[in-house]
Amino acid sequence: MEDIVIASNNKGKINDFRVIFPDYNVIGISELIEDFDVEETGDTFEENARLKSEAAAEALNKRVIADDSGLEVFALNGEPGIYSARYAGETKDDNANIEKLLTQLGDETDRSAQFVCVISMSAPGEDTVQFKGTVQGEITLNKIGEHGFGYDPIFFVEDKNKTMAQLTAEEKGQISHRGKAIEQLQEYLEGDQ
């Protein structure tokens, strides 16, 4: 079974990769490098994903996958965007982020939003490649559901008539922004063999 190293310490993200890549041994970077962290100084999801994958590939001298993802709410000019994980402050706090977002939206009637994921794959001596996935939805008034992480409890997917937090991991993997980007990555890897 081939290893895939994910340059993330986010257990939710790593689990998403495990569900979508059952034929690979998915390893979180913290299993190989203690306290791996890259300052995300980019202005886009693409730039931040590239920073992480290239730094990790250099540190490990092997192929590494990183992603940068977040929520874009159209009525808020794309906020929280690249700041999704720390929207409410420097410490990652899903509940605080959700509360801030709901407060910012207030009584706004246009609650359309999208999750965005950019996956970046880097390896020594190879050009970095990137894949982007999105999923459209609406922001709910309250949290609904117990699964997932981040903004999942307030992101309603019309096709499923559920929030992301009401979907099983398998259902979420089939429609999610990360799932769509990973699907493109899978096709690339299969074509590469």
N, C-alpha and C positions, 0 to 999 in steps of 0.2 A: 504494500500500500504506500503510495507516494505521499510525502509530506507537503503541506501547504502552510507556510508561515504567514500569519496575519499580524500586521504591525498595529496592534490595538491592545489595550488593556481592558476594553469594554466587554464584559462577559456576555451582554446581550448581542452585540455584533458578532462575537466569536461563535455564539450558539447559532445565529442566523447562517453563518458560513458552514457550520457542521451539518445543519439540516439540509442545505442545498448541495453540499459536497459529501454525500455519504460514502463515496468510494475513495476518499482521501483521508489521511490523518491530519486533521486541522489542528495547528498548534498556535496558541497565542504567544506573542513575542515575549511576554513576561516569563514564560517557561524556559527561555533561552538567554535573555538579557534582563537582569534585575533593573527596575526603575527606568526602562527605556521611555524617553519622552522627546518629542521634537516640537520646537516652538512653531506654531502655525502662524506664520507671518504673511501668508498669501491673502489676496483679496477675493479669491474665488475658491469654490470647492475643488476645481482642477488643480490649482496651484498648491493648496494644502495637502491634497492626496499625494501629489508628486513629491513634495518635501518629505513626507513620512516614508513613502516606499523607497525612495533613493537613499535616505539616511539609514534605513534598516538593512537594505541590501548591501550597502557598504560595510556596515558594522558586522554583519553575519557572513558576508561573502557568499551569499546564496540568493535565490529568487524569493522575493517577498511581495505580498499583496497588502496594500493599505487602502482605506477608503476615507472619504470625507463626505459627510452627509448632513442634512438638516431639513428644516421646515421653512418654506417660503409662503407667507400669507400676503395675498395680493393687495388687500386693503391697507396693509402696513408697509407698502412699498418693498415687499420681499423680506421683511423681518420675520423671524430672527436670523434667517439665512446662515452664514458661516459662523454666527455666534450662538447657534441653537443650543449647544450643550451648556453654555455659561450665560444664557440670556439674563438670568436674574442676579448674577454675581460671579465672582471668580471660582467659587466652589460649584461643582456639578450637582444640581439638585432638581430632579425631575418635577417634583411638586411645586417648588418655587417658580420654575420656568413656566409651568402650565398656568399658575395663578397670575403671573405677570402678563402672559399672552392674553388670557381671558380679560384681564383688566384693560389692557391696551385696546382690545377690540371693542369692549363695552357693548353698546347696542347696535353696532355696525351690522347692516343687513347682508352685505356682501362678505360672506365668510369662506369664500373659495381659497384653496391653498394647494400646495403640492409638496410632497416629500421628494428630495433630490438626493441621489447618491452617485458619486464619481469614484470608481475603483481605478487604482493605479498599480501596475505591476512593473517592478524593476528587478533587474538581475545584473551582476557584474558583466561588463562588456557588451551589454545589449541596450537598445533604445527602450525607454520607458513607454509603455502603452497604457491607454486609458479607455474606460467604458462608462457610459452615463445612463442611469435609469431614473424615471420619474413615475409617480403615481398621483393622480388628481383626487381631491377630496374636499370636504367642508369641515370647518371647525365647529364643534358642538358647543352648547352653552355650559355643559357640565361634563365631568369625567364619567365614562361608561366603559366597563370591562375591567378584567383583572390580569390579562396577559400582556406581553410585550414590555416596552420600556419607553422612556422619553415622552414624546407627545402622543403616543399611540391611543391613550384613553380619550383624547378629544379630537381625533382625526377620523371622520366618518367617510366610509367608502360606499358610494351609492350602489355600485354593482353588487356588493355583498350585503347591503342594508345593515351594516354593522360598523362599529369603530374598529381600528386596527387591534385594539386591546380585547376585542371580543372574538378575534380569529385565533384558531390554533396556530402553532408555529408552522405547520405544513401549509395551511391556507394562506398565511401571511407571506410565506416564502414564494408562493405562486404568483402573487400580485404586487409584492412590495417593490419599492424603488431599488432596494439592495438586490432583491431577487432578479429584477430585470437587468441590472448591471452585471450581476454574476452570470446570468445566462449568456450574455455577450462574451464574458471572459471564458466561460466553458467552451463556447464555439471556437474561440480563438485558440485555446489550449488543444482542443481536439484536432483542429486544422494544423497545429504546430507539430503534431506527432508523426 
